């Protein structure tokens, strides 16, 4: 593969079209997906896809144009470079900010994620394992009316070259198993899953060792029993109280009320007509109290195995760990090199695209809450009256990413420092600008889980990317908690 990519790069450098522009770059991407699922004892048709192409960027007199092509022959790349140059000339008078030579990366290097070269499991073996897992979800439980077990695997190979000598090659494998069960009795139904609809399972980079059958068998039994328990559980209590969020829900909280508000292009107004803006403004960085002293948040695409780890972003910027929030104070936005120059602010290596036919924009990557020093038992012991929640099932947040309302699959009352009854339909709401300031306890490393979602959407046309979130359990004070509707209500 490397020889073929080198020939492709040499072909671009030799094109007559490359001399007609000030600078250029080519980013080639090949994405291969495989998916298997068993539902209600039936193996569903497997899925597979292969997408390959290149995004060509041309800079002419300070303006940037793009063209994408699935034809990566010399002729195809030449046509794309010519189209990109034409677009650069068309938009030149309307560009928000002129491009400069330093906007074109000269970075060189390679990255191979964990598990990329490990052997594949046979489809028959995967299907048989999923059958057993799905059967375990229903085992001895007639009230389980729906159950499914699935595995999705995605391989991504990406290479880029620039007129400034930049050359990078990165390879990734993403593995996502999931389990889900729905229990029903009469008109009542409750669901429990491995990851919920938000993250689609336990998403990480790695090989097929991530499809850990003994672990998943234990999780299938837990999911079945918890779905049945929710059927008989009372509604979540309502009112202001303490809230203990486990990592499966913390990832949604981080994503929606820290990640999206800190995206620099959103702060600059680029997303206002589609996904909204942000309550964060440029003058907040360095002084704004985003959370309590216990809140420490990093952008870290260097964590091995986390879903959005990489060595270079899609603009060629070398990736490194950066503090976004330290001891509650907002320090840095999530903005790639071009947004940083527009805003006059430091940022991160997070210019990312979702596919070969999309240009990079500011996106989250691995966005993590750093652990504290409390065990889960200590966090629980510090709660006089509250609810512990896990696994997102619903979310709503306003277009400035400030006022939110989230619901979870699983809740459990905490009373006088001890876990009490299970409750169903647990929900909570708040305002990002004040919610994080109520953070009163942060779990230690023993409470941390490394999770991720493949479903972060943004941009026009829409781009769906993978995002990693690692977090400990976190305790919040005086949160507005509420239950669902009473049985039988409309």
N, C-alpha and C positions, 0 to 999 in steps of 0.2 A: 504493500500500500504506500509506503513512504517513497519508493521510487516513482510510482505513478503521480504522487502529489508534487514531487520535485519537478517532474517533466511539465506538469500543469503550470507551476510557478514560472519556470523558464519560458514557457510559451507566452505567458502574459507579458513578461519583461521584453520579449522580442517583438511584440505587436507594434505596428506603426501607430495604432491608436494611443498607445501609452506615451508617445512623445507629444501628443496634442493636448495633454492635460498637465497641470502642475504637479499633482500627486494622485495616486490611486491605491486601492486595496482590493483584495479578493478574499472572501471568506467562504470556504467550501464546507458543507455539512452533509453527513449521511446519517439518517435515523432509521433504525430497524426496531419494530415492536412485535411482541408476541403476547397473547393473552389466552388464558384458559379459565373456565368457570363451570362449577357444578351447582345447580339449584334444584331443590326439592327432589334430589336423587337422580336428576337428569343432567348429563354432560351437555352443556350448550356448545354450539359451534365455536371452534377456536377462532381467534382473530390474529391477523398478521398484516403488517404494512412495511413498506420500504419507501423512503423519500430521500432523494439526493439532488443537490444543486448547489449553485454558488450565488452569492450576493456580491456584485461589483460596485465599488464606490469610486467616483471621479470627483476631483476638486479642480475647478476652473476659475481663476481670478477670484479666489476666496469664497466661492459658492460650491456647495456639495450636491451631487446627484447620485441616485442609486438605480440599479437595474438588476433584476434577478433572472437567472436562467437555469433550466434543467439540462441544457446542452453544454457540457463542460469540455467539449472539444475546442481546439484552437479557434475555429470559426465561430463557435457559440460564444466563447469568451470575448472575442473581438467585437461581435455585435453588441453584447451587453455593455462593454466598455464605451462603445460609441453612443449607445442609448443613455448611459449614465452621464456622459459628458454633455449630451444635448439637454438633459434635464437640469444639469448644473447651470448651463447658460440661461435657461428659461427662468429659473427661480432666483438667479443672482441678484436681481434688483429688490427682491422681497425677503432676502435672508435676514433672520433675526440677528445673527452675529457672524462676521466673516471668519472663515476657516484660516488657520495659520499652519505653517509647516509642522510645528510641534503637536498639532492635533493628529498627525499620522504616526502611528506607533513604529518604533524601531526595535521593539522587544523580540527576543528570540528564545525559544525553549520548548520543552515538551512536558506533558502531564499525562500519566496513566492512572486512572482511578482504581480503587480496590476491586478485584474480582473480574476485571475486563477479560483477562486471558484464561480464566478458569473454565473447565469443561462444562458443556451444557447438559442439563438433564433431558432425558428423552421425553417427548410429549406423552407417551403412554404412562411413564412413571409419574409425571406431574398429574395427569388426569386421575390415576388410581389414588394418589395421595389426597387429592381434593375430594374424591368420592368418600374416602374414609373420614375426612375432616367434616364434611357436610353431614354425614350420617351421625357423627358424634354430637353435632349441634342439636339433632332431633331425638337422640337416643333416650327412650323411656319417657318421653315428654309429649303426650298428645296435644298439649296446649301450644306447642311450637308449630305454627301454621306455615311459616316460611323460613327457609334457611339457605345460605349460599356460602360457598368457599371459592376463592379466586386467586389467581396469580397473574401479575402483569410484569413483563420484563422489557426494558428499553435499552438499546445500545446506541450511543451517539459518538461518532467520530467527527472531529472538526479540525480544519487546518486553515491558516490565514497567511497572506503575504502582503507586503506593502512596498511602495516605491522607495521607502526609506530604509529598506533592508530588513524589515520585520518579518519573522517567520516563526509560527507557533503550530504545534500539533498537540491536540488534547483528545483523550478517549475516556468514555464513561460507560458504566453499566448501572442502571437503576432497577431495583427489585422491590416489588410491592405486593405482598400477600394480604388478603383481607378475609375476614369472617363476619357474618351477620346473621342474626336470628330475630324473628318476630313472634311474640307470644300473644295469643288472643283468647278471650273467654267472654262470651256474650258480645256486648257492644264495645268492650274495652280491649285495647291492644297496646303493647309496649315493645320497643325494639332495643337491642343491644348489639354492639359491633366492636371489631378490633380497632377501628379508627374513625368510624362515623363517616357521614357523607362528605365532610370537609377534606379530610386528608386521604381518603380512599384506602386506608390500611397503614401498616408500618412501613413507611417509605424511606429507603436509604440507598446509598451507593454500595455495591458489593457484588459478590458472586452468588451462585445458587445456594451457598451456605446460609444466606438470608432466609431461604425457604426451609426453616428449621422445624421439621415435623414434630419432634417431641414437644417443643415449646408451643407450637400451634395446637397440638392435641390438648394440652393443659388450658390454653386460652379458649378453645371450643367449649370445654366443660364449664369454665367460668362464665362465658357469655350466655350459655344455655341457662344456667342457674340464676344469673342476674336478670335475664329477661323474664323468667318465671316469677322471681321475687318482686319485680316492678309491677306485675299484674295485681298483686295483693297489697301493694304499698299505698299509704295515704299520699295525698297531694303535698308537695313541698310547702312548708309554711311561708308566710309573707311578712314583710316588714324589714326595717333596718336591722342588720345583724352582721356578724363576722362571716367572711366567705373564704374557704380554703379551696384553691384551684389546683388540681393535679396537672401534670405536664400535658396530658392529652387535651385539656381545655386551655391551658396557658398558651399553647402554640397559636390558637385562634386569637386570643387576647393580644399577644405580641404582634401578630400579623396585622390585625385590623387597626389597633389603636397605638402602635408604635411604628411598624414598618411602613404602611401606606402614608401616614402623615409626614414621615421624614423623607420621602422620595422627593428629590430636589426639583425635578421637572414639574411635579405636582405643585410644589411651593411656588415655582415660577409661573404657574398658571396654564401649563401645557395640557392638562387633563380636564380642565373645567367644563368642557362641553360633553364629556363622556362619563368619566368616573369621578368627577368632582375635584375639588382643590384640597386644601389642608388648613387646619386652624393654626398651624405653625407658620411663622413669618421669618424672614431672613435675620431680623434684628434680635431674635431670641437666642441665637447660638452663642454659647459662652456664659449666659446669665440666667436663662429661664429654668425654673424649678419644675422639671417634668414629673418627678416622683419624689418619694421620701429618700432619705440618705441610704436606704437599703437597696435602691434600684441601680443596678449596673448592667448595661447592655452593650454588647459588642457585635460588630459586623466581622464575621470570621469565615471566609471561604477556604481556609486552610485546614479545617477539621477533617481528619481522615474518615471517610464513610458517610459524612453528613450529606444530605441530598444535593445541595448546591455548592459543593466544594470544587475548586478549580484553581489553576495557577495563573490564568490570564482571563480578564473579561473579554467580551466580544469586540471591544475596541482596541484590544491588545495591551491594556494596562495591567502590569503585574499585580497580583492579588496579595493583600496582606491584612492582618487583623487590625481593626481600628476601634477605638472607644467612641460610641455614639452618645451614651449617657453614663456619667460617672458620679456616684454618690448623689444621684437624683438630678444633676445639672446637665442640661442639653449641651453637647459639645460639637456634634458633627452631623450633617445630613447624609442621606444615601444618594449621592450624585456622582455620575461618571465624569471623565475629564472635561468634556465639552460643557456640561452643566456647571461644573466648578468654575470654569472661566467666565461663563455668563453671569453667575451669581457673585463671584468674588469670594467664594467660600471653599474651604477644604472639603473633600468628599471621600469617596471610596471607589474601588474597582468594581463597579456594578452596572456598567453599560452592557445590557444583555438582550439577545434576541431569542425568539422561540423556534425559529426554523430558518432554512436556507433562503427563504424569500421574504424575510422581515429584517429591517434595520434595527440595530441595538438602541434601546431606550433605558432610562433609569429604572432598575428593578431591585427588589430585595434579592439577597442570596441566602447565606446562612446568617440569621439574625437571632442572637442567643442572649438569654438572661443568665448572668453569671451566678453561680451558687453562693449561698450564705453559709451559716454555721449551725443551723438547727436541723435535727432529725425530724422525720415525719411525726414520730411520737411526741416530740417536744412541741411541734406546731399545734397538734391536736390538743395537747395538754393546756395550751394557752388560750383555748377558746371556751368562753363561758356559755355563749348561745350563738350557734351558727350552723352552716351547712357546708359540707364538702361536695364538690361537683367534679365530674369527669366526662370527657368525650362530647365534643360539640355536635349539636343536631340542628341548630338554627341560628342565624345571625342577621342582624340589621344594624346599619350604622349610617349616619347622615353623610352628605356629600362633602363635608369638611373633615370627615373622619374624627368626629368629636363625640357626639351623643350616640350611645349604642345600647342595644338590647340583645342578649345572647341566651340561648337555651342549651341544656345538656341532656344526655341520655340518662345519666346516673347521678343520684344525690343521696347523701346520708347526713342525717342530723348529728351535730356535735353538741353535747349538753354537759356542762360542768367538767370539761376537759376529757370527755370520753365519747367514743363513737356510739351512736344510738341507732334509731330505726332508719331503714331505707325509705326514701321518698321519691315519688315519680314527678316528672315534668318540672324539674328545677330550672328556674330562670333567674337572671339578674340583669340590672341595667345601671348605667352610670354615664359619666362624662369623662372622656379621656384626660382632659386638662386637670381634673381633680382626682380621678380614680386611682392613678398611680401614686398620688401623694398619701393615700390611705394604706399603702403597703407597710405592714407591721411585722412580717416574718418571712424569711427566705430560707428554703430548705438547703441542706448541705448536698455534697456530691452524691450521697447515697439516694437522694430523691430525684436526681436528674435523669431525664430520658431524652434521647436524640431522635427527633421525629421530623416529618416533612410533609408538604403537600405538592402534588403535581398540578394543582388547579388554580394558580394565581393568575387572574386575567387583568389585562390593562392594554391600552393603546388602541389606535385606529389605523389600519384594521387590527382586530383583537389579537393579542399575543398571550398564549397560555404557557407559563414557565413553572419550573420546579423550584421550590423554596424550602430551605431547611430551618428548623427551629429547635434548639436545645434549651431546656428549661428545668429548673427544680420546681417543687411544689411551692406555692406562694400564698400567704395569708393577708387578707385585706380587712380593714375595719369599717363598720358603719356603711355597708353596702345595701342597696335596695334590692332585696330578694323577693321573689314571688313564685307561686305555683301556677299550674294550668287551670283550665276550666273544670268545674265539677262534672262528674259523670252524668251524661244525659243532657247537658247544656249545649246549645247550638254554638 
